[in-house]
Protein backbone atom coordinates (compact mmCIF):
# COMPACT_ATOMS: atom_id res chain seq x y z
CA UNK A 1 0.00 0.00 0.00
CA UNK A 2 0.88 3.68 -0.03
CA UNK A 3 3.40 5.04 2.48
CA UNK A 4 1.72 6.93 5.33
CA UNK A 5 3.07 9.23 8.00
CA UNK A 6 2.61 7.82 11.50
CA UNK A 7 -0.35 9.51 13.15
CA UNK A 8 -2.57 8.75 16.13
CA UNK A 9 -5.61 9.82 14.11
CA UNK A 10 -4.77 7.19 11.49
CA UNK A 11 -4.06 4.60 14.19
CA UNK A 12 -0.85 3.53 12.49
CA UNK A 13 1.65 4.42 15.22
CA UNK A 14 4.17 1.71 16.13
CA UNK A 15 4.07 0.89 19.85
CA UNK A 16 7.75 0.76 20.76
CA UNK A 17 7.04 -1.05 24.03
CA UNK A 18 5.52 -3.93 22.06
CA UNK A 19 8.31 -3.73 19.51
CA UNK A 20 11.07 -3.93 22.11
CA UNK A 21 9.30 -6.81 23.85
CA UNK A 22 9.04 -8.77 20.57
CA UNK A 23 12.39 -7.93 18.96
CA UNK A 24 14.59 -6.14 21.51
CA UNK A 25 15.95 -2.61 21.74
CA UNK A 26 19.02 -3.44 19.65
CA UNK A 27 16.87 -4.40 16.66
CA UNK A 28 14.94 -1.13 16.97
CA UNK A 29 18.15 0.93 17.05
CA UNK A 30 19.71 -1.02 14.18
CA UNK A 31 16.65 -0.70 11.95
CA UNK A 32 16.18 3.03 12.51
CA UNK A 33 19.86 3.81 11.94
CA UNK A 34 20.33 1.53 8.94
CA UNK A 35 17.24 2.44 6.95
CA UNK A 36 18.02 6.00 5.84
CA UNK A 37 20.42 8.91 6.24
CA UNK A 38 19.59 10.97 9.36
CA UNK A 39 18.04 13.81 7.34
CA UNK A 40 15.47 11.54 5.68
CA UNK A 41 12.28 9.96 7.02
CA UNK A 42 12.34 6.28 7.97
CA UNK A 43 10.02 3.92 6.12
CA UNK A 44 8.90 1.51 8.82
CA UNK A 45 8.29 -1.90 7.26
CA UNK A 46 7.87 -5.39 8.68
CA UNK A 47 10.42 -6.70 6.17
CA UNK A 48 12.98 -4.14 7.31
CA UNK A 49 12.47 -5.03 10.96
CA UNK A 50 12.77 -8.75 10.26
CA UNK A 51 15.94 -8.11 8.25
CA UNK A 52 17.46 -6.26 11.21
CA UNK A 53 16.51 -9.12 13.54
CA UNK A 54 18.10 -11.71 11.22
CA UNK A 55 21.29 -9.65 11.08
CA UNK A 56 21.52 -9.60 14.87
CA UNK A 57 21.12 -13.39 14.93
CA UNK A 58 23.76 -13.76 12.22
CA UNK A 59 26.29 -11.78 14.23
CA UNK A 60 25.65 -13.75 17.40
CA UNK A 61 25.93 -17.06 15.54
CA UNK A 62 29.32 -16.00 14.16
CA UNK A 63 30.56 -15.07 17.63
CA UNK A 64 29.24 -18.30 19.18
CA UNK A 65 31.22 -20.25 16.59
CA UNK A 66 34.52 -18.80 17.86
CA UNK A 67 36.88 -21.54 19.00
CA UNK A 68 37.62 -21.70 22.75
CA UNK A 69 41.28 -22.05 21.73
CA UNK A 70 41.28 -18.62 20.07
CA UNK A 71 42.98 -15.63 21.73
CA UNK A 72 40.99 -12.74 23.18
CA UNK A 73 39.27 -9.94 21.24
CA UNK A 74 42.27 -7.60 21.46
CA UNK A 75 44.47 -10.07 19.56
CA UNK A 76 46.74 -8.74 16.81
CA UNK A 77 47.30 -11.38 14.12
CA UNK A 78 50.58 -10.09 12.71
CA UNK A 79 52.12 -12.32 10.06
CA UNK A 80 48.81 -13.77 8.86
CA UNK A 81 48.74 -14.88 5.23
CA UNK A 82 46.15 -16.04 2.70
CA UNK A 83 42.52 -15.98 3.88
CA UNK A 84 43.60 -14.92 7.38
CA UNK A 85 45.34 -11.85 5.98
CA UNK A 86 42.29 -11.03 3.84
CA UNK A 87 40.07 -11.22 6.92
CA UNK A 88 42.40 -8.84 8.76
CA UNK A 89 42.16 -6.45 5.83
CA UNK A 90 38.35 -6.62 5.99
CA UNK A 91 38.38 -5.96 9.74
CA UNK A 92 40.69 -2.95 9.49
CA UNK A 93 38.71 -1.54 6.58
CA UNK A 94 35.63 -1.95 8.74
CA UNK A 95 37.25 0.02 11.57
CA UNK A 96 38.31 2.74 9.14
CA UNK A 97 34.91 3.03 7.43
CA UNK A 98 32.81 2.99 10.60
CA UNK A 99 35.04 5.58 12.26
CA UNK A 100 34.74 7.91 9.26
CA UNK A 101 30.99 7.39 8.93
CA UNK A 102 30.22 7.90 12.62
CA UNK A 103 32.24 11.12 12.59
CA UNK A 104 30.20 12.24 9.57
CA UNK A 105 26.85 11.11 11.06
CA UNK A 106 26.43 8.65 8.16
CA UNK A 107 25.12 5.85 10.33
CA UNK A 108 23.44 3.96 7.51
CA UNK A 109 26.75 3.80 5.66
CA UNK A 110 28.52 2.54 8.79
CA UNK A 111 25.96 -0.24 9.05
CA UNK A 112 26.44 -1.05 5.36
CA UNK A 113 30.16 -1.49 6.11
CA UNK A 114 29.27 -3.99 8.85
CA UNK A 115 27.19 -5.99 6.36
CA UNK A 116 30.15 -6.00 3.97
CA UNK A 117 32.47 -7.24 6.71
CA UNK A 118 30.08 -10.07 7.61
CA UNK A 119 30.22 -11.26 4.01
CA UNK A 120 34.02 -11.35 4.25
CA UNK A 121 33.77 -13.29 7.52
CA UNK A 122 31.40 -15.79 5.90
CA UNK A 123 33.89 -16.33 3.05
CA UNK A 124 36.69 -16.83 5.58
CA UNK A 125 34.67 -19.34 7.63
CA UNK A 126 34.00 -21.37 4.49
CA UNK A 127 37.69 -22.34 4.55
CA UNK A 128 37.28 -24.01 8.00
CA UNK A 129 40.83 -23.05 8.99
CA UNK A 130 42.00 -24.06 12.47
CA UNK A 131 45.69 -23.08 12.51
CA UNK A 132 46.83 -20.55 15.14
CA UNK A 133 47.20 -17.76 12.58
CA UNK A 134 43.61 -18.20 11.39
CA UNK A 135 42.26 -18.36 14.94
CA UNK A 136 44.12 -15.17 15.82
CA UNK A 137 42.86 -13.38 12.71
CA UNK A 138 39.26 -14.37 13.45
CA UNK A 139 39.63 -13.28 17.08
CA UNK A 140 41.05 -9.92 16.01
CA UNK A 141 38.29 -9.44 13.42
CA UNK A 142 35.48 -10.29 15.84
CA UNK A 143 37.05 -8.03 18.44
CA UNK A 144 36.87 -5.16 15.96
CA UNK A 145 33.28 -6.08 15.08
CA UNK A 146 32.16 -6.15 18.72
CA UNK A 147 33.60 -2.71 19.39
CA UNK A 148 32.18 -1.00 16.30
CA UNK A 149 28.78 -2.51 17.11
CA UNK A 150 28.77 -0.70 20.46
CA UNK A 151 27.18 2.57 19.29
CA UNK A 152 24.50 0.72 17.30
CA UNK A 153 23.59 -2.40 19.28
CA UNK A 154 25.11 -1.95 22.77
CA UNK A 155 23.45 -5.00 24.34
CA UNK A 156 24.58 -7.35 21.56
CA UNK A 157 28.03 -5.77 21.55
CA UNK A 158 28.49 -6.43 25.27
CA UNK A 159 27.33 -10.04 24.92
CA UNK A 160 29.75 -10.56 22.02
CA UNK A 161 32.59 -8.89 23.92
CA UNK A 162 32.07 -11.13 26.95
CA UNK A 163 31.75 -14.26 24.81
CA UNK A 164 35.04 -13.42 23.08
CA UNK A 165 36.83 -13.06 26.42
CA UNK A 166 36.72 -9.29 26.81
CA UNK A 167 36.44 -7.72 30.25
CA UNK A 168 34.14 -4.91 31.35
CA UNK A 169 31.74 -3.08 29.07
CA UNK A 170 32.68 -2.97 25.40
CA UNK A 171 32.13 0.80 25.31
CA UNK A 172 34.97 1.13 27.82
CA UNK A 173 37.33 -0.85 25.58
CA UNK A 174 39.74 1.00 23.28
CA UNK A 175 38.20 1.91 19.93
CA UNK A 176 39.81 -0.17 17.13
CA UNK A 177 42.54 1.66 15.23
CA UNK A 178 42.79 0.82 11.54
CA UNK A 179 46.25 -0.15 10.33
CA UNK A 180 46.92 1.98 7.20
CA UNK A 181 48.91 -0.86 5.62
CA UNK A 182 45.88 -3.14 5.84
CA UNK A 183 43.42 -0.49 4.69
CA UNK A 184 45.52 0.99 1.89
CA UNK A 185 44.66 -1.50 -0.85
CA UNK A 186 41.09 -0.33 -0.63
CA UNK A 187 41.99 3.37 -0.80
CA UNK A 188 42.55 5.73 -3.69
CA UNK A 189 44.38 9.07 -3.76
CA UNK A 190 42.21 12.10 -4.53
CA UNK A 191 44.10 15.37 -5.15
CA UNK A 192 42.76 18.47 -3.41
CA UNK A 193 42.93 21.63 -5.50
CA UNK A 194 42.31 25.21 -4.42
CA UNK A 195 41.48 27.42 -7.40
CA UNK A 196 42.88 24.76 -9.71
CA UNK A 197 46.24 24.28 -7.95
CA UNK A 198 47.05 21.14 -6.00
CA UNK A 199 47.28 21.84 -2.27
CA UNK A 200 46.94 18.37 -0.77
CA UNK A 201 45.47 14.92 -1.25
CA UNK A 202 43.06 12.49 0.37
CA UNK A 203 43.29 8.74 0.94
CA UNK A 204 39.71 7.55 0.61
CA UNK A 205 37.80 4.38 -0.29
CA UNK A 206 36.52 4.21 -3.89
CA UNK A 207 32.95 5.38 -4.39
CA UNK A 208 32.95 7.70 -1.38
CA UNK A 209 30.00 10.08 -1.70
CA UNK A 210 30.43 13.75 -2.50
CA UNK A 211 29.58 15.04 0.99
CA UNK A 212 32.15 12.76 2.62
CA UNK A 213 34.87 13.82 0.17
CA UNK A 214 34.05 17.48 0.86
CA UNK A 215 34.21 16.94 4.63
CA UNK A 216 37.59 15.21 4.41
CA UNK A 217 39.03 17.91 2.14
CA UNK A 218 37.83 20.76 4.34
CA UNK A 219 39.32 19.02 7.39
CA UNK A 220 42.81 18.94 5.85
CA UNK A 221 45.06 21.26 7.95
CA UNK A 222 46.76 22.86 4.92
CA UNK A 223 43.42 23.49 3.24
CA UNK A 224 41.97 24.97 6.43
CA UNK A 225 44.88 27.40 6.61
CA UNK A 226 44.37 28.45 3.00
CA UNK A 227 40.64 28.99 3.50
CA UNK A 228 41.09 31.14 6.61
CA UNK A 229 39.54 34.54 5.90
CA UNK A 230 38.50 33.47 2.38
CA UNK A 231 35.03 32.97 0.91
CA UNK A 232 34.42 29.52 -0.56
CA UNK A 233 32.31 30.03 -3.70
CA UNK A 234 31.80 26.42 -4.76
CA UNK A 235 33.22 22.91 -4.54
CA UNK A 236 33.73 20.78 -7.64
CA UNK A 237 34.00 17.02 -7.06
CA UNK A 238 34.87 14.54 -9.80
CA UNK A 239 34.13 11.17 -8.11
CA UNK A 240 37.27 9.15 -7.33
CA UNK A 241 39.38 11.65 -9.33
CA UNK A 242 39.73 15.14 -7.87
CA UNK A 243 38.18 17.85 -5.69
CA UNK A 244 38.58 21.55 -6.45
CA UNK A 245 37.72 24.29 -3.95
CA UNK A 246 36.92 27.52 -5.75
CA UNK A 247 37.41 30.73 -3.75
CA UNK A 248 35.93 34.15 -4.38
CA UNK A 249 38.36 36.50 -6.13
CA UNK A 250 39.66 39.26 -3.84
CA UNK A 251 37.76 42.54 -4.14
Secondary structure, DSSP 8 states (H G I E B T S, - for coil): -------TTTT----HHHHHHHH-HHHHHHHHHHHS-TTS-----HHHHHHHHHHHHHHHHHHHTS-TTS--TT---TT--HHHHHHHHHHHHHHHHHHHHHHTT-HHHHHHHHHHHHHHHHHHHTT---SHHHHHHHHHHHHHHHHHHTTT-HHHHHHHHHHTT--S-GGGS------HHHHGGGEEEEEEEETTEEEEEEEEETT--HHHHHHHHHH-HHHHHHHTT--EEEEEEETTTEEEEEE----
